[in-house]
Amino acid sequence: MYGYETFHEDLMKNLIESVHNGASSHAYIFEGENGLGVLNSARLFAAALTCKNTGVAPCGSCQNCVESKADTNPDIIYVRPKADKKSIGAKDMRKLEEDVAVKPFNSKHKVYIFEDASLLTEEAQNTFLKTFEEPPEYAVFILITENSTSLLQTILSRFTLVHFPSVSDAIMEKYISEKYPEEKERLPFLIKYCAGVPGVADNIINDENFESVRTSSLENLFSVLSTDRSSAFVVKKYLDENKDKADNIFVFWLAYLRDIILMQSQAPNMIINIDKKDTLRQLAAKYDTDYLMNMSKRVIKAKNMLARYVSLKAISLWLSLKSA
C-alpha cells in the first residue's frame, strides 16, 4: 500500500482519508502484536501526515515522501531507548520536549513514532503528559504497543486507540504462498500455528532449527507426561541440551497438550499441529483430560519459573511431581 507493507489496508485507508480531510488527531496508540507490521503502518501514516500534497497524501513523489520511505525525513522522529538502556525514562522525555518545541523543518506536521511505548517508564509518561495534553498544532504522536494496558490511564484517555487485529487465514495463505512458494507442504500447519500474525511465519521459516526442536519436543513430551519419576532426568537432559531453546520447548509442549485435549473433545479440525496427528492420537488415548489439563498448568508455571531464572534442574524435578 503506497509502497509500504501493511496487512490492514482498510484501517489505513480510513486513517489516510482523515489526513486528506484535515481531520487527523494529535495523538494515536497503534496497538497490535509484533509481526503484524504495525511499525510499517505507522511509517505509512507518518508519510501521509508529512506529504506536501495533502489531498493525495502520501503522493510518493515529493521530497518528503521520498525521505519518509528512506527513513530520512527530519520531521519523522523515531523514539526508542538509548543503546545502553532498556527503557525510556523521564530524562529522555524532557529532552524530547525540547525537540517538540522546534517547528517542523519542511512539513505541516512533525511526527513522533514511539516504536515500543511499553518501554516508557511511569515517570516518563507522567513527565510528558502536559505535552500530550497541549501539543503544538503541528505535533503528532504515535505510540506503538502490543498491549495498551501497559500505558497509564491518563495517557489512554488522551489518545485515539487504533487496534490492529490478527489477519485472516486467507491473508496468511496469500502472504506465505507468495513470499515462500517452497513452503507449500507446511502451509496448512503454518497458517494454524501463526494465528494470523505474518511475522511469526517469517520467524519460523527463517529458523533452521524450528522443525527439529518442534519434533524433538513432541518426542520428549512422553517423558514429561510419564508418571515414572526417572523421567525427570530424561527431561532435564533434554532441556540441558537445548538451554537456549527452553522457552520455545515449553511453548511447543503447551501447543501439543492443547491439541491432545482437543482431539479428546472430538475437535480434530481445531488442532494446530495437524501434521503430528498420529502421535497426538496415541497420547490422547493414554491420558485422561483432567491429567492433561493439570500438566498444561504445570508447563505454564515451569515457563514462568524459567523467566525468573530458576534452574532447569529444579524445573525438571518440579515437572516430575505430577500431583504437587
C-alpha positions as CSV (number, residue, x, y, z in Angstrom):
1,M,0.0,0.0,0.0
2,Y,1.7,3.2,-1.2
3,G,4.9,1.2,-1.2
4,Y,4.6,0.1,2.4
5,E,3.9,-3.4,3.5
6,T,0.7,-3.3,5.7
7,F,-1.8,-6.1,6.4
8,H,-4.6,-3.7,7.4
9,E,-5.4,-1.7,4.2
10,D,-8.9,-0.8,5.1
11,L,-7.9,0.5,8.5
12,M,-5.0,2.5,7.0
13,K,-7.3,3.9,4.2
14,N,-9.5,5.4,6.9
15,L,-6.5,7.0,8.7
16,I,-5.1,8.4,5.4
17,E,-8.5,9.8,4.5
18,S,-8.5,11.7,7.8
19,V,-5.3,13.4,6.6
20,H,-7.0,14.2,3.2
21,N,-10.0,15.7,5.1
22,G,-7.9,17.6,7.6
23,A,-9.4,15.5,10.4
24,S,-6.4,13.7,11.8
25,S,-5.7,13.8,15.5
26,H,-2.6,14.7,17.5
27,A,-2.2,11.5,19.4
28,Y,-2.6,7.8,18.5
29,I,-2.0,4.5,20.1
30,F,-1.3,1.8,17.5
31,E,-1.9,-1.5,19.3
32,G,-1.1,-4.8,17.8
33,E,1.1,-7.9,18.1
34,N,4.7,-7.9,16.9
35,G,4.7,-9.4,13.4
36,L,1.6,-7.5,12.3
37,G,3.6,-4.8,10.6
38,V,2.3,-2.1,13.0
39,L,5.6,-0.1,12.7
40,N,5.3,-0.1,8.9
41,S,1.7,1.1,9.2
42,A,2.9,3.9,11.5
43,R,5.6,4.8,8.9
44,L,2.9,5.0,6.2
45,F,0.7,7.2,8.3
46,A,3.6,9.5,9.1
47,A,4.4,9.7,5.4
48,A,0.8,10.8,4.7
49,L,1.0,13.4,7.5
50,T,4.2,15.0,6.2
51,C,3.5,14.8,2.5
52,K,3.5,18.1,0.7
53,N,0.4,17.1,-1.4
54,T,-2.1,16.7,1.4
55,G,-5.1,16.0,-0.9
56,V,-3.4,12.8,-2.3
57,A,-1.0,12.0,0.6
58,P,1.2,10.2,0.6
59,C,1.9,11.1,-3.1
60,G,5.2,9.1,-3.1
61,S,7.0,11.6,-5.3
62,C,7.5,14.8,-3.3
63,Q,10.8,15.2,-1.4
64,N,9.1,14.5,1.9
65,C,7.6,11.2,0.7
66,V,10.9,10.1,-0.7
67,E,12.7,10.9,2.6
68,S,9.9,9.2,4.6
69,K,10.3,6.0,2.6
70,A,14.1,6.1,3.2
71,D,13.6,6.9,6.9
72,T,15.5,10.2,6.5
73,N,12.6,12.6,6.8
74,P,13.7,15.1,9.5
75,D,10.1,15.6,10.5
76,I,9.5,12.0,11.4
77,I,11.3,11.1,14.7
78,Y,11.6,7.6,15.9
79,V,11.6,7.3,19.7
80,R,13.4,4.3,21.2
81,P,15.7,3.7,24.2
82,K,19.3,4.7,24.0
83,A,21.7,1.9,23.0
84,D,22.8,1.3,26.6
85,K,19.3,1.5,28.1
86,K,16.3,-0.9,28.2
87,S,13.7,1.7,28.9
88,I,12.8,5.3,28.1
89,G,13.0,7.5,31.2
90,A,11.8,10.9,32.4
91,K,15.1,12.5,31.4
92,D,14.7,11.2,27.9
93,M,11.2,12.7,27.7
94,R,12.3,16.1,29.0
95,K,14.9,16.2,26.2
96,L,12.2,15.2,23.7
97,E,10.0,18.1,24.9
98,E,12.7,20.4,23.8
99,D,12.6,18.9,20.3
100,V,8.8,19.1,20.2
101,A,9.1,22.8,20.8
102,V,11.0,23.2,17.5
103,K,8.8,23.6,14.5
104,P,8.9,21.2,11.5
105,F,11.7,21.6,9.0
106,N,9.7,21.1,5.8
107,S,6.3,19.7,6.6
108,K,2.9,20.7,8.0
109,H,3.3,18.1,10.8
110,K,6.1,16.8,12.9
111,V,5.5,13.1,13.8
112,Y,6.9,11.2,16.7
113,I,6.8,7.4,16.5
114,F,7.4,5.6,19.8
115,E,8.5,2.2,18.5
116,D,7.6,0.4,21.7
117,A,5.6,2.5,24.1
118,S,5.7,-0.2,26.8
119,L,9.3,0.8,27.4
120,L,8.1,4.2,28.7
121,T,8.5,4.2,32.5
122,E,5.6,5.5,34.5
123,E,7.7,8.6,35.4
124,A,8.4,9.2,31.7
125,Q,4.7,9.0,30.9
126,N,3.8,11.5,33.6
127,T,6.7,13.8,32.6
128,F,5.4,14.0,29.0
129,L,1.7,14.2,30.0
130,K,1.4,18.0,29.6
131,T,2.9,17.9,26.1
132,F,0.4,15.1,25.2
133,E,-2.4,17.3,26.7
134,E,-1.4,20.6,25.0
135,P,0.7,19.7,21.9
136,P,1.8,22.3,19.4
137,E,-0.6,22.3,16.4
138,Y,2.0,20.6,14.2
139,A,2.9,17.7,16.6
140,V,1.5,14.2,16.1
141,F,2.4,11.3,18.5
142,I,2.1,7.6,17.6
143,L,2.6,5.2,20.4
144,I,3.1,1.6,19.3
145,T,2.4,-1.2,21.8
146,E,1.4,-4.8,21.9
147,N,-0.9,-4.1,24.8
148,S,-2.3,-0.6,25.6
149,T,-2.9,-1.6,29.2
150,S,0.9,-1.1,29.7
151,L,0.2,2.6,29.5
152,L,-1.2,4.9,32.2
153,Q,-5.0,5.6,32.1
154,T,-4.2,9.3,31.9
155,I,-2.4,8.6,28.6
156,L,-5.0,6.3,27.2
157,S,-7.8,8.9,27.9
158,R,-6.0,11.4,25.7
159,F,-5.1,9.2,22.7
160,T,-7.1,7.7,19.8
161,L,-6.7,3.9,20.1
162,V,-6.2,2.1,16.8
163,H,-6.2,-1.6,17.2
164,F,-4.5,-3.8,14.6
165,P,-6.1,-7.3,14.8
166,S,-4.6,-10.6,13.7
167,V,-5.3,-11.2,10.0
168,S,-7.5,-13.8,8.3
169,D,-6.3,-17.3,7.2
170,A,-6.9,-16.1,3.6
171,I,-4.4,-13.2,4.1
172,M,-1.9,-15.6,5.8
173,E,-2.2,-18.1,3.0
174,K,-1.6,-15.4,0.3
175,Y,1.3,-13.9,2.2
176,I,3.1,-17.2,2.8
177,S,2.4,-18.6,-0.7
178,E,3.7,-15.5,-2.4
179,K,6.7,-14.9,-0.2
180,Y,7.6,-18.6,0.4
181,P,6.3,-20.7,-2.5
182,E,8.6,-23.5,-1.4
183,E,6.5,-23.9,1.8
184,K,3.5,-25.5,0.1
185,E,3.8,-28.7,2.2
186,R,3.9,-26.9,5.5
187,L,1.4,-24.2,4.6
188,P,-1.6,-25.7,6.5
189,F,0.4,-26.0,9.7
190,L,1.9,-22.5,9.3
191,I,-1.5,-20.9,8.9
192,K,-2.7,-22.6,12.0
193,Y,0.4,-22.1,14.1
194,C,0.9,-18.4,13.2
195,A,-2.6,-17.5,14.3
196,G,-2.9,-14.5,11.9
197,V,0.5,-13.0,12.6
198,P,2.6,-12.9,9.4
199,G,5.8,-12.1,11.3
200,V,5.6,-15.4,13.1
201,A,5.7,-17.2,9.7
202,D,8.8,-15.2,8.8
203,N,10.5,-16.2,12.0
204,I,9.6,-19.9,11.7
205,I,10.6,-20.2,8.0
206,N,13.9,-18.5,8.6
207,D,14.7,-20.5,11.7
208,E,16.6,-23.6,10.5
209,N,16.2,-25.3,13.9
210,F,12.5,-24.8,14.3
211,E,11.3,-28.1,12.9
212,S,14.0,-30.2,14.7
213,V,13.1,-28.7,18.0
214,R,9.4,-28.9,17.4
215,T,9.8,-32.7,16.6
216,S,12.1,-33.4,19.5
217,S,9.9,-31.6,21.9
218,L,7.0,-33.9,20.9
219,E,9.2,-36.9,21.4
220,N,10.1,-35.7,24.9
221,L,6.5,-34.9,25.8
222,F,6.2,-38.6,26.5
223,S,8.7,-38.2,29.3
224,V,7.0,-35.0,30.6
225,L,3.7,-36.9,30.9
226,S,5.2,-40.1,32.3
227,T,4.4,-40.9,35.9
228,D,7.8,-42.6,36.2
229,R,9.9,-40.4,38.5
230,S,13.0,-41.3,36.5
231,S,11.5,-39.4,33.6
232,A,12.6,-36.2,35.3
233,F,16.2,-37.0,34.4
234,V,15.3,-37.5,30.8
235,V,13.5,-34.2,30.7
236,K,16.4,-32.5,32.5
237,K,18.9,-33.9,30.0
238,Y,16.8,-32.7,27.1
239,L,16.4,-29.2,28.5
240,D,20.1,-29.0,29.3
241,E,21.0,-29.9,25.7
242,N,18.6,-27.2,24.5
243,K,19.1,-24.5,27.1
244,D,18.8,-21.6,24.6
245,K,15.6,-23.1,23.2
246,A,13.9,-24.0,26.5
247,D,11.3,-21.3,26.3
248,N,10.3,-22.4,22.8
249,I,10.1,-26.0,24.0
250,F,7.6,-25.0,26.7
251,V,5.6,-23.3,24.0
252,F,5.6,-26.4,21.9
253,W,4.6,-28.6,24.8
254,L,1.6,-26.3,25.6
255,A,0.5,-26.4,21.9
256,Y,0.7,-30.2,21.9
257,L,-1.2,-30.5,25.1
258,R,-3.9,-28.2,23.8
259,D,-4.1,-30.3,20.6
260,I,-4.4,-33.6,22.6
261,I,-7.2,-32.2,24.7
262,L,-9.0,-31.0,21.5
263,M,-8.7,-34.5,20.0
264,Q,-10.2,-36.0,23.1
265,S,-13.0,-33.4,22.8
266,Q,-13.7,-34.6,19.2
267,A,-12.5,-31.3,17.7
268,P,-9.6,-32.5,15.5
269,N,-10.2,-29.7,12.9
270,M,-9.1,-27.2,15.6
271,I,-5.7,-28.6,16.3
272,I,-2.6,-26.7,15.4
273,N,-0.1,-29.4,14.8
274,I,-2.1,-31.1,12.1
275,D,1.0,-32.9,10.7
276,K,1.5,-34.7,14.1
277,K,-2.0,-36.2,14.4
278,D,-0.9,-39.8,14.7
279,T,1.4,-39.2,17.6
280,L,-1.1,-36.9,19.3
281,R,-3.7,-39.6,18.9
282,Q,-1.5,-42.0,20.8
283,L,-1.2,-39.6,23.7
284,A,-4.9,-38.7,23.7
285,A,-5.7,-42.4,24.2
286,K,-3.2,-42.8,27.0
287,Y,-4.0,-40.0,29.4
288,D,-7.3,-38.5,30.6
289,T,-8.3,-34.9,30.1
290,D,-8.0,-33.8,33.8
291,Y,-4.4,-35.1,33.9
292,L,-3.6,-33.2,30.7
293,M,-5.2,-30.0,31.9
294,N,-3.1,-30.3,35.1
295,M,0.0,-30.8,33.2
296,S,-0.7,-27.8,31.0
297,K,-0.9,-25.7,34.1
298,R,2.4,-27.1,35.3
299,V,4.1,-26.4,32.0
300,I,2.8,-22.8,32.1
301,K,4.2,-22.5,35.7
302,A,7.5,-24.1,34.5
303,K,7.7,-21.5,31.7
304,N,7.2,-18.7,34.3
305,M,9.9,-20.3,36.5
306,L,12.3,-20.2,33.6
307,A,11.6,-16.5,33.1
308,R,12.5,-16.0,36.8
309,Y,15.9,-17.7,36.1
310,V,15.0,-20.9,38.1
311,S,17.5,-23.6,37.2
312,L,16.5,-26.2,34.6
313,K,17.3,-29.0,37.1
314,A,14.8,-27.6,39.5
315,I,12.2,-27.1,36.8
316,S,12.6,-30.6,35.5
317,L,12.3,-32.1,39.0
318,W,9.2,-29.9,39.7
319,L,7.6,-31.1,36.5
320,S,8.1,-34.7,37.6
321,L,6.0,-34.1,40.8
322,K,2.7,-34.6,38.9
323,S,0.4,-34.2,41.8
324,A,2.1,-31.2,43.5
